[in-house]
Amino acid sequence: MFDISQLRIFTEPQQGATYDDLLAVATKAEALGFGAFFRSDHYLAMGGALEAGGLPGPTDAWTTLAGLARDTSTIRLGTLVTSATFRHPGVLAIQVAGVDQMSGGRVDLGLGAGWYQAEHDAYAIPFPDLGERFDRLEEQLALITGLWAAPVGERFSFDGDHYRVIDSPALPKAVQDGGVPIIIGGGGKKRTPALAARYAAEFNTPFKTLDDFVSLRAGVIAACEEAGRDPSTITFSAALVAAVGGDDTEFERRAKAIGREPDELRENGVAGTVEQAQATLQGWQDAGAERVYLQVLDLADLDHLDTLASLTA
């Protein structure tokens, strides 16, 4: 059974949440002993939330995490995932290192190529084709980690097809040795595993089946071996929607609150009664998942976090 420190609470604030809503979830998760509080990095509500007006509107991920860095004390903080299209990598390196300092070294950076064109269109963010987005992601990973790794007092330069750094002082530095841990994930079969093997402290499979997880994990292990990296140095994790109740009635109420069908949730998430959800988590752990992100969609239901914490009992 997972220790609670390897269960992480994952939120989707673009669906409708203020900073205070997120703070309430983060502080509750911290008090219960969850290993981390994570949030998505999106600027536009999706599905029914957008159709309903999208209020109160988006919050910026790293602005939010900066606040939480000061308003919490022990829980880790991070993104699943920041889009490489959203920020210049030099600026992102400064932002994330700053939040790491503010938190006392409690930050992880999930970084991906970006996928949601509508939010780019809505906020004047360029959205190149998939190949270019992956090219930019690869350069951002090299640039950001290079800035963090450059010894204090030395200069860092980088000459890529999309980004160029000339004689940077490579400041500020993250508190954590080696820089902030990088999380890479997704379902790509070639470039994603190679990038994970080169840069990631953690590889995450978001909302995939157990069979998909096993296949993708094997691909990353193979990429690590090809790159000469010990696969045991990378953490394998999964992100799954969570809806758990003390009994069927409570579970069905929580499923309804997030607009999902109970049977579909049981099939695709960590869902059902406590016993059913524990069995699901055990299956993921047996398959090689070392950490699970529990996607919590009803942020007003703080009692749900108590139920999720009981999964480790």
C-alpha positions in Angstrom: 0.0 0.0 0.0 1.2 3.5 -0.8 2.5 5.7 2.0 0.6 9.0 2.1 3.8 10.8 1.3 3.7 9.2 -2.2 0.1 10.4 -2.8 -0.1 13.9 -4.2 -3.2 16.1 -4.5 -3.6 17.5 -8.0 -6.0 20.3 -8.9 -7.4 21.9 -12.0 -7.9 25.6 -11.0 -8.8 26.8 -14.6 -12.1 25.0 -14.0 -13.0 27.6 -11.4 -11.0 28.4 -8.3 -9.6 31.4 -6.5 -6.2 31.5 -4.7 -8.0 31.1 -1.4 -9.7 28.0 -2.7 -6.4 26.5 -3.6 -4.8 27.6 -0.3 -7.6 25.8 1.6 -6.9 22.6 -0.3 -3.1 22.9 0.0 -3.2 23.5 3.8 -5.6 20.7 4.4 -3.5 18.3 2.3 -0.4 19.5 4.2 -2.1 18.8 7.6 -3.1 15.3 6.5 0.4 14.4 5.4 0.0 14.2 1.6 3.4 14.4 -0.2 2.6 17.4 -2.4 0.0 19.8 -3.7 0.1 20.2 -7.5 -1.9 22.3 -9.9 -2.4 22.3 -13.7 -0.9 25.2 -15.7 -3.8 26.3 -17.9 -5.3 29.7 -18.8 -8.7 28.6 -20.1 -11.5 26.5 -18.6 -12.5 23.4 -20.4 -15.8 21.7 -21.2 -18.8 22.5 -19.1 -16.8 25.0 -16.9 -16.1 27.1 -19.9 -19.7 26.9 -21.2 -20.9 28.0 -17.7 -18.8 31.2 -18.0 -15.4 30.0 -16.6 -15.7 32.2 -13.5 -13.7 33.3 -11.6 -11.2 33.0 -14.4 -7.7 31.5 -14.4 -4.9 32.0 -12.0 -1.2 31.9 -13.1 0.4 28.7 -11.9 3.7 30.1 -10.7 2.2 33.2 -9.2 -0.1 30.8 -7.2 2.8 28.6 -6.2 4.8 31.6 -5.0 2.0 32.4 -2.7 1.6 28.9 -1.5 5.4 28.7 -0.9 4.9 31.3 1.8 1.5 30.1 3.1 2.6 26.5 3.6 5.6 25.0 5.4 6.2 21.4 4.6 4.2 20.1 1.6 5.9 20.0 -1.8 4.5 22.1 -4.6 4.5 21.9 -8.4 2.9 21.8 -11.8 1.5 19.1 -14.0 2.5 20.5 -16.3 3.8 23.9 -17.3 3.6 24.4 -21.1 6.8 25.3 -22.8 4.8 27.7 -25.0 3.8 29.8 -22.1 7.1 31.4 -20.9 10.5 32.2 -22.2 12.8 29.5 -20.7 15.1 32.1 -19.2 12.2 33.7 -17.4 10.8 30.4 -16.3 14.2 29.3 -14.8 14.2 32.5 -12.8 10.6 32.1 -11.7 10.9 28.5 -10.6 14.2 29.0 -8.8 12.6 32.0 -7.0 9.7 29.9 -5.9 12.1 27.2 -4.8 13.9 29.7 -2.6 10.6 31.0 -1.2 9.5 27.5 -0.3 12.8 26.4 1.2 13.4 23.8 -1.5 9.9 22.3 -1.9 9.2 22.7 -5.7 9.0 20.3 -8.7 8.7 21.5 -12.3 6.5 19.5 -14.6 7.3 20.7 -18.1 5.6 19.7 -21.4 5.2 20.8 -25.0 1.7 22.2 -24.6 -1.5 20.9 -26.3 -4.5 23.1 -25.7 -4.7 25.5 -28.7 -7.8 27.3 -27.5 -6.1 28.8 -24.5 -3.2 30.0 -26.7 -5.7 31.7 -29.1 -7.6 33.2 -26.1 -4.5 34.9 -24.6 -2.3 35.7 -27.7 0.2 32.9 -27.1 1.8 31.5 -30.2 1.0 27.8 -30.9 3.4 26.3 -33.4 3.0 22.8 -34.8 3.7 19.7 -32.7 7.1 19.1 -34.1 8.3 22.7 -33.3 6.6 22.5 -29.8 8.7 19.4 -29.0 11.8 21.1 -30.4 11.2 24.1 -28.2 10.6 21.8 -25.2 13.9 20.0 -25.7 15.8 23.3 -25.9 14.0 24.6 -22.9 15.0 21.6 -20.8 18.6 22.0 -21.9 18.6 25.7 -21.2 16.8 25.7 -17.9 18.8 22.8 -16.4 21.9 24.4 -17.7 21.2 27.7 -16.1 20.6 26.0 -12.7 23.6 23.7 -13.0 26.2 26.4 -13.9 28.5 27.0 -11.0 28.1 30.3 -9.2 30.5 32.7 -10.6 30.6 31.1 -14.0 28.7 32.1 -17.1 26.3 30.0 -19.2 25.7 30.2 -22.9 23.4 28.2 -25.2 22.9 28.3 -28.9 19.8 26.5 -30.2 17.5 26.8 -33.1 14.8 28.6 -31.1 16.6 30.1 -28.1 20.0 31.7 -27.6 21.7 32.6 -24.3 24.9 34.7 -24.3 27.2 34.9 -21.3 24.4 34.6 -18.7 25.3 34.8 -15.0 22.8 31.9 -14.6 21.2 33.4 -11.5 19.2 32.9 -9.3 19.9 29.4 -8.1 17.4 26.9 -6.8 17.8 25.8 -3.2 17.7 22.1 -4.1 21.0 20.5 -5.0 21.2 20.1 -8.8 18.2 22.3 -9.3 14.5 21.8 -9.1 13.4 18.2 -10.0 12.0 18.0 -13.5 8.8 15.9 -14.2 8.2 14.8 -17.8 5.3 12.8 -18.9 2.8 11.9 -21.6 2.1 9.2 -24.1 4.8 9.8 -26.7 6.7 6.6 -27.7 10.0 8.1 -29.0 11.0 11.7 -28.1 9.2 11.7 -24.7 11.1 8.7 -23.3 14.4 10.1 -24.6 13.8 13.4 -22.9 12.8 11.8 -19.7 15.9 9.6 -19.7 18.1 12.7 -20.2 16.4 15.3 -17.9 13.6 13.9 -15.7 13.7 13.0 -12.0 10.2 11.6 -12.6 8.2 10.3 -15.4 4.4 10.7 -15.2 1.6 9.0 -17.2 -1.5 11.3 -17.0 -4.9 9.6 -17.2 -3.7 6.5 -19.0 -4.8 2.9 -18.6 -2.8 0.5 -16.5 -1.7 -1.3 -19.6 -0.6 2.0 -21.1 1.4 2.8 -18.0 3.2 -0.5 -18.2 4.1 0.0 -21.8 5.2 3.6 -21.3 7.3 2.8 -18.3 9.0 0.1 -20.2 9.8 2.6 -22.9 11.4 5.0 -20.5 13.4 2.2 -18.9 14.7 1.2 -22.3 15.6 4.8 -23.1 17.5 5.1 -19.8 19.5 2.0 -20.5 20.3 3.3 -24.0 21.4 6.6 -22.5 23.6 4.9 -19.9 21.3 6.0 -17.0 20.3 3.7 -14.2 16.5 3.4 -14.5 16.1 3.2 -10.7 17.1 6.9 -10.5 13.8 7.9 -12.1 10.5 7.9 -10.3 7.5 6.5 -12.2 4.1 8.0 -11.4 0.6 8.2 -12.6 -2.1 10.9 -12.5 -5.7 9.6 -12.0 -9.0 11.3 -11.2 -10.1 10.6 -7.6 -13.7 10.2 -6.3 -13.9 8.1 -3.2 -16.7 7.7 -0.6 -17.1 6.0 2.7 -19.9 4.1 1.1 -21.6 3.8 -2.3 -24.0 6.7 -1.6 -21.2 9.1 -0.7 -19.1 8.0 -3.7 -22.1 8.5 -6.1 -22.7 11.9 -4.6 -19.1 12.9 -5.3 -19.2 11.5 -8.8 -22.3 13.5 -9.6 -20.7 16.7 -8.2 -17.9 16.5 -10.8 -20.2 15.4 -13.6 -18.9 11.9 -14.0 -20.6 8.5 -14.2 -19.8 6.1 -11.3 -19.0 3.1 -13.5 -16.7 5.2 -15.7 -14.8 6.6 -12.7 -14.3 3.1 -11.3 -12.8 2.0 -14.6 -10.6 5.0 -15.2 -9.8 6.5 -11.8 -9.2 5.9 -8.2 -12.8 5.7 -7.3 -15.6 3.9 -5.5 -15.6 3.0 -1.8 -12.4 3.2 0.2 -11.8 -0.6 -0.3 -12.4 -0.4 -4.0 -10.0 2.6 -4.4 -7.4 0.8 -2.3 -7.5 -2.2 -4.6 -7.1 0.1 -7.6 -4.0 1.8 -6.0 -2.6 -1.6 -5.2 -2.8 -2.6 -8.8 -0.9 0.5 -9.9 1.7 -0.1 -7.3 2.1 -3.7 -8.3 2.6 -2.5 -11.9 5.5 -0.3 -10.9 3.9 3.1 -10.0 5.9 4.6 -7.2 3.7 7.7 -6.8 0.1 8.7 -7.7 -1.4 12.1 -8.3 -5.0 12.2 -7.2 -6.9 14.7 -9.4 -9.4 16.4 -7.1 -12.0 18.3 -9.1 -14.4 19.5 -6.4 -12.2 21.9 -4.4 -15.0 22.9 -2.1 -15.3 19.3 -0.7 -12.5 19.4 1.8 -13.9 16.3 3.5 -12.9 14.3 0.4 -9.3 14.8 1.3 -9.9 13.1 4.7 -11.4 10.1 2.7 -8.4 10.1 0.3 -6.0 10.1 3.3 -7.7 7.0 4.6 -6.6 5.1 1.5 -3.2 4.6 3.2 -4.7 3.2 6.4 
